[in-house]
Amino acid sequence: MSFTAEWLALREPADRAARDAGLVARAALAAGPDPVILDLGSGTGSTLRVMEPHLPDHAAWRLVDNDADLLEQARSDAHGSVETRAMDLRDLDALPLEGVTLVTASALLDLMPADWIARLADRLAAARLPFYAALSYDGVMRWQPHLPGDASVTRAFNDHQRGDKGLGAALGPDSGPRSVEILRKAGFRVHHADSPWSLNGAEAPLHRALLEGIASAAAEAGNADAAEWGRNRIRIAEQSRCHVGHIDILALPPCAG
Ligand SMILES: C[S@@+](CC[C@H](N)C(=O)[O-])C[C@H]1O[C@@H](n2cnc3c(N)ncnc32)[C@H](O)[C@@H]1O
């Protein structure tokens, strides 16, 4: 599954507004006085850009992703100490954890299966590393005005989100609560907060792109009315409000603050 730089750029302002500000600040603190941060599935570096103002200038970043083009863009946009590494996250033993003080991810856990999150949790617990994972989709989408099909398309989209995104059946909308449970079982103290997108007419370009994606995924998942629903929703995107639920998680190892 691939994500374009255009899509990531379109969603970044909404992601930034949605992230729980308290957890961003606590994650930055958990990185310690000499932060070395490993960002998993970094894309073009949105987590780096959000956390930068909360970190000292000498903070160092390692961005990992399996998309070399996104990493290239991340490198060219970044200033400060930023290394990039193209790798497939299925190989958790290959994560470059040496010297790392915080591990981050955003819009990633919902693509992953439970066993991957459990293996990651065990690896980070063994290394006593804090983990900040933002913006996991929680399965809730609502629109104003309501249209017939909103609920059935959401159900079909959620089924699609539980499909294989490369590493086995993804947790999709279940990723937030399941990750909290898995991280707690691995010994972390876990804090979490809702981080919904709240889109209105000003975000119509993002809303329209999102609707195209939802309609096509729901159609693939067998909803015969999804394409027409998508066309109708796109037609009124500028006059609509849209809520898309997410969860942010900060997991602290037993001895961290
Ligand atoms: C939804 S995007 C989020 C990107 C970025 N974290 C952000 O919030 O803008 C998911 C990212 O995970 C990366 N990714 C997905 N599966 C991966 C895998 N198996 N190995 C490495 N990267 C992966 C994708 O290339 C993409 O950049």
The ligand as a Tripos MOL2 file, in Angstrom:
@<TRIPOS>MOLECULE
LIG
   27    29     1     0     0
SMALL
NO_CHARGES

@<TRIPOS>ATOM
      1 C1         -0.6110    7.0520    6.5610 C.3       1 LIG1
      2 S1          1.0760    7.2640    6.2020 S.3       1 LIG1
      3 C2          1.6080    8.2860    7.5550 C.3       1 LIG1
      4 C3          2.8950    9.0180    7.2620 C.3       1 LIG1
      5 C4          3.3490    9.9710    8.3740 C.3       1 LIG1
      6 N1          3.6140    9.2650    9.6110 N.3       1 LIG1
      7 C5          2.3150   11.0470    8.5910 C.2       1 LIG1
      8 O1          1.6190   11.0220    9.6190 O.co2     1 LIG1
      9 O2          2.1750   11.9110    7.6920 O.co2     1 LIG1
     10 C6          1.7840    5.6790    6.6360 C.3       1 LIG1
     11 C7          3.2710    5.6140    6.3610 C.3       1 LIG1
     12 O3          3.7570    4.3390    6.7640 O.3       1 LIG1
     13 C8          4.6180    3.8310    5.7570 C.3       1 LIG1
     14 N2          4.5490    2.3620    5.8250 N.ar      1 LIG1
     15 C9          3.4300    1.5980    5.7230 C.ar      1 LIG1
     16 N3          3.7580    0.3000    5.8210 N.ar      1 LIG1
     17 C10         5.0990    0.2550    5.9920 C.ar      1 LIG1
     18 C11         6.0310   -0.8090    6.1490 C.ar      1 LIG1
     19 N4          5.6450   -2.1010    6.1430 N.pl3     1 LIG1
     20 N5          7.3540   -0.4990    6.2920 N.ar      1 LIG1
     21 C12         7.7490    0.7950    6.2920 C.ar      1 LIG1
     22 N6          6.9110    1.8450    6.1510 N.ar      1 LIG1
     23 C13         5.6070    1.5750    5.9970 C.ar      1 LIG1
     24 C14         4.0700    4.3920    4.4540 C.3       1 LIG1
     25 O4          5.0370    4.4120    3.4250 O.3       1 LIG1
     26 C15         3.6350    5.7900    4.8840 C.3       1 LIG1
     27 O5          4.6660    6.7320    4.7580 O.3       1 LIG1
@<TRIPOS>BOND
     1     1     2 1
     2     2     3 1
     3     2    10 1
     4     3     4 1
     5     4     5 1
     6     5     6 1
     7     5     7 1
     8     7     8 2
     9     7     9 1
    10    10    11 1
    11    11    12 1
    12    11    26 1
    13    12    13 1
    14    13    14 1
    15    13    24 1
    16    14    15 ar
    17    14    23 ar
    18    15    16 ar
    19    16    17 ar
    20    17    18 ar
    21    17    23 ar
    22    18    19 1
    23    18    20 ar
    24    20    21 ar
    25    21    22 ar
    26    22    23 ar
    27    24    25 1
    28    24    26 1
    29    26    27 1
@<TRIPOS>SUBSTRUCTURE
     1 LIG1         1 GROUP 0 **** ****
